[in-house]
Amino acid sequence: MIIQELLCFGITAAGGNAALVVQHDHSSAAQRQQFALDRNKPACVFVDAAPDGAIVLDYFYPHTRSPLCLHATLAAARVLLSPQRPLLAVRTALRGQPLTLTLVDGEVFIQLAPQTPPDVAIPPDLPGRLLAAPGIVLASAPAVASVGSPKLLLQVADSAALHALTPDLAGIAVWGAEHGVSGCYAWCRRADGGYEGRNFNHLDPALEDSATGVAAGALSVHLGAGLTLHQGGNIGRPCRIVTRLAYESILIGGQAAFRSTT
């Protein structure tokens, strides 16, 4: 087994959202879940070879297996790509979703297509209940969008309102499980023309993501535009995710730096 840790989407080389890339592992899903729980990193991705020769990426958070994690995919791309192999087609383990990993001028991007999100009714009081902010007035109507892991998108007024949120994480988990939605993503527009967001998917507040690629992709789908998305500043790990629209696909990219190898 080869385990490599990378920091993804960081603004500096020493910052970012941590992910473990595991190669040459043949353990069961239950064993992988225990590994992810024991290591307690934001995400682990296991790189497997399918019988048909395809490369398959299998994602685990400490609390659950995931159909897609883009910051872990970015980490895998940094491990697997090289100037000699700048383009690689892979697929995800749970849903067989095709992804294209690309290396352009030293930058790693993930190309994928928008997915049809669950058809979910959103009662008027739902955002306030999930965000533990009764009566909150959103800056736009809530929406569900997906590039493989659906997100409930909730636009708040500004960065101050975003940073002040203390949501009902258990309630978000229950609602998401009932409706096939992978947590909610609160976001706002910044004065500099960029965007900022926070992802609420973990039960433990200490495990809040500093960068959530699937949310950046979902927000790009929702807005119909490429964007620069900032995240993690409120927890002292500022990150930046860049998305681009390419015909019917989305490119999601950012920094990915090696942290350690075991």
Long-range contacts (C-beta under 8 A, 24 or more apart in sequence): 1-25, 2-261, 3-261, 3-262, 4-75, 4-79, 4-258, 4-260, 4-261, 4-262, 5-41, 5-258, 5-259, 5-260, 5-261, 6-74, 6-75, 6-78, 6-79, 6-256, 6-257, 6-258, 6-259, 7-255, 7-256, 7-257, 7-259, 8-71, 8-72, 8-74, 8-75, 8-211, 8-213, 8-239, 8-254, 8-255, 8-256, 9-71, 9-74, 9-210, 9-211, 9-213, 9-231, 9-239, 9-240, 9-241, 9-254, 9-255, 9-256, 10-211, 10-237, 10-238, 10-239, 10-240, 10-254, 10-255, 10-257, 11-238, 11-239, 11-240, 11-255, 13-255, 13-257, 14-257, 15-210, 15-232, 15-237, 15-238, 15-239, 16-71, 16-210, 16-211, 16-237, 16-239, 16-255, 16-256, 16-257, 17-42, 17-43, 17-71, 17-209, 17-210, 17-211, 17-212, 17-232, 17-237, 17-239, 18-42, 18-43, 18-259, 19-43, 19-44, 19-45, 19-69, 19-71, 19-72, 19-74, 19-75, 20-44, 20-45, 20-75, 21-45, 21-47, 21-72, 21-75, 21-76, 21-79, 22-46, 22-47, 23-47, 23-79, 29-58, 29-65, 32-58, 32-60, 32-65, 33-60, 33-64, 33-65, 35-60, 36-60, 36-61, 36-62, 37-62, 37-63, 42-71, 42-207, 42-209, 42-210, 43-69, 43-71, 43-72, 44-72, 45-69, 45-72, 45-73, 45-75, 45-76, 46-93, 47-76, 47-79, 47-80, 48-93, 50-91, 54-89, 54-90, 54-91, 55-80, 55-88, 55-89, 55-90, 55-91, 56-90, 56-91, 56-92, 56-93, 57-90, 57-91, 57-92, 57-93, 57-99, 58-92, 58-93, 58-94, 59-92, 59-93, 59-94, 61-201, 61-202, 62-202, 62-207, 63-202, 63-203, 65-94, 66-94, 66-149, 66-182, 67-92, 67-94, 67-95, 67-97, 67-148, 67-149, 67-182, 68-92, 68-95, 68-97, 68-147, 68-148, 68-149, 68-214, 69-149, 69-213, 69-214, 70-110, 70-147, 70-212, 70-213, 70-214, 70-216, 70-217, 70-252, 71-209, 71-211, 71-212, 71-213, 73-99, 73-101, 73-110, 73-213, 74-108, 74-110, 74-213, 74-252, 74-253, 74-254, 74-256, 75-256, 76-101, 77-101, 77-102, 77-103, 77-108, 77-109, 77-110, 77-256, 78-108, 78-256, 78-257, 78-258, 81-108, 92-148, 95-148, 97-148, 102-251, 107-253, 108-253, 108-254, 108-256, 109-244, 109-251, 109-252, 109-253, 110-213, 110-251, 110-252, 110-253, 111-246, 111-249, 111-250, 111-251, 112-147, 112-148, 112-217, 112-249, 112-250, 112-252, 113-147, 113-248, 113-249, 113-250, 114-145, 114-146, 114-147, 114-217, 114-221, 114-248, 114-250, 115-146, 115-147, 115-148, 115-150, 116-146, 117-144, 117-145, 117-146, 117-150, 117-181, 118-144, 118-150, 118-179, 118-180, 118-181, 120-144, 120-152, 120-179, 120-180, 120-181, 122-152, 126-175, 127-154, 129-168, 129-171, 130-154, 130-167, 130-168, 130-171, 130-172, 130-175, 130-184, 130-200, 131-165, 131-167, 131-168, 131-184, 131-186, 132-165, 132-166, 132-167, 132-168, 132-171, 133-165, 133-167, 139-188, 139-189, 143-222, 144-181, 145-218, 145-219, 145-221, 145-222, 146-214, 146-218, 146-221, 147-214, 147-217, 147-218, 147-220, 147-221, 147-250, 147-252, 148-214, 148-217, 149-182, 149-214, 149-218, 150-180, 150-181, 150-182, 150-218, 151-181, 151-182, 151-183, 151-184, 151-185, 151-199, 151-214, 151-215, 151-218, 151-219, 152-176, 152-181, 152-183, 152-184, 152-185, 153-184, 153-185, 153-187, 153-215, 153-218, 153-219, 153-222, 154-184, 154-185, 154-186, 154-187, 155-186, 155-187, 155-188, 155-189, 156-186, 156-187, 156-188, 157-188, 158-188, 158-189, 159-188, 159-190, 159-196, 161-188, 162-186, 162-187, 162-188, 162-196, 162-197, 162-198, 162-234, 163-198, 163-233, 163-234, 165-198, 167-200, 169-200, 169-202, 169-203, 169-204, 169-205, 170-203, 172-200, 172-201, 173-201, 173-203, 176-201, 182-214, 185-212, 185-215, 185-218, 185-219, 187-215, 187-219, 187-229, 190-230, 194-227, 194-228, 194-229, 194-230, 195-219, 195-227, 195-228, 195-229, 195-230, 196-229, 196-230, 196-231, 196-233, 197-229, 197-230, 197-231, 198-231, 198-234, 199-231, 208-235, 210-235, 210-237, 210-238, 210-239, 211-239, 211-240, 211-241, 211-254, 212-241, 213-241, 213-252, 213-254, 216-241, 216-243, 216-252, 217-243, 217-250, 217-252, 219-243, 220-245, 220-250, 220-252, 221-250, 226-251
